[in-house]
Amino acid sequence: MQWRTRAKSLITLGTKNLGRRSVGTGAGAFAQAGMAVVVAASSSLFTMQARAQEFPQKPVRIVVGPGPDIVARLLGQHFTEAWGQQTLVDPRPGGGGVIAAELVAKSPADGYTLLLGSASYTINAVLQPGPTDLLRDFAAVAFAASSPFVLLVHPSLPVRTLAELVALARTRPGQINYASSGNGTPPHLAGELFKSAAKLNLVHIPYKSAAPAVIDVVAGQVQMMFGIASVAVPQMQAGKLRGLAVTSRARSRLVPDLPTFAESGLPEFEVIGWNGLLAPAATPRAVIARLNAESMNALGKPDWQARLVAAGYEPATSNTPEQFTEYLRMEVAKWTKLVRDTGMKVD
């Protein structure tokens, strides 16, 4: 996870300054040019650091696309308390996240307008590309929280482990259905990735949201689904659904007794819901670093971690903008490969 920076403008600035005076030739001229570049670089760096130290000087806005806004509200509350400047949470759920993303991408790149990104954005970048490009138009600020999915089956299905489900499904090709909250959603992609990884023939049944999908799986109309932990745990505790495995790479504190897919024989399988802060691409790195540091301060608070866990989220451990950038690239690459391998499309 290494990163690169830019510097061409410094040379341009230096040569412009030189053009205003009579410049000789040879070593003396070269030395003058070099000094101008150094002075310009130092001045630019000082200006960027000063802006970061002064940030913020006015309210910050976190724009939220589809999905819950609890992560944005918690971060916003912390920013307000830490900086003495109000942080506004601005829900813009329409268009599957397109409205929120376009608004932020076109905002001034100064750190005052941020996007609460989610797993939907890395999926849509592949399945439903919009007017903005996730990897081109945004700068990663901080990975904030994740929410693993649980593979849930109706108790009538005679399986208690993931291996048993795979074995059964191979004897019943095309006869086992899985529900999702809609085409192109993370639970849908989790099902398609499971089918591909385990080489199964499962039938996808899309719903308009998670609620009716859960109702039909509980009723036995559909045999299985991938549900977030906050949905899965109550149904498991009531004995209405059986959890087989969790989709995170490591076991989750939300469902600690469930094995991962890796433990169950599919080592490369991982699908999680996530939330993280994104800024317009040209936002100064020093401002991004300040936003990241304050985000990590917020997520490190034990009481805030408890609030996120209670809402069904795994608070992120300490991470950098560079690490978050690499995660986004890997997610887009994963979904690109799945779509290419399976030929799946969203109507």
Secondary structure, DSSP 8 states (H G I E B T S, - for coil): -------HHHHHHHHHHHTTS---SSHHHHHHHHHHHHHHHHHHHHHHHHHHHH--SS-EEEEE-SS--HHHHHHHHHHHHHHSS-EEEEE--GGGGHHHHHHHHTS-SSSSEEEEEEHHHHHHHHHS--SS-HHHHEEEEEEEEEEEEEEEE-TTSS-SSHHHHHHHHHHSTTT-EEEESSTTSHHHHHHHHHHHHHT---EEEE-SSHHHHHHHHHTTSS-EEEEEHHHHHHHHHTTSSEEEEE-SSS--TTSTTS-BTTTTT-TT---EEEEEEEEETT--HHHHHHHHHHHHHHHT-HHHHHHHHHTT-EE--S--HHHHHHHHHHHHHHHHHHHHHH-----
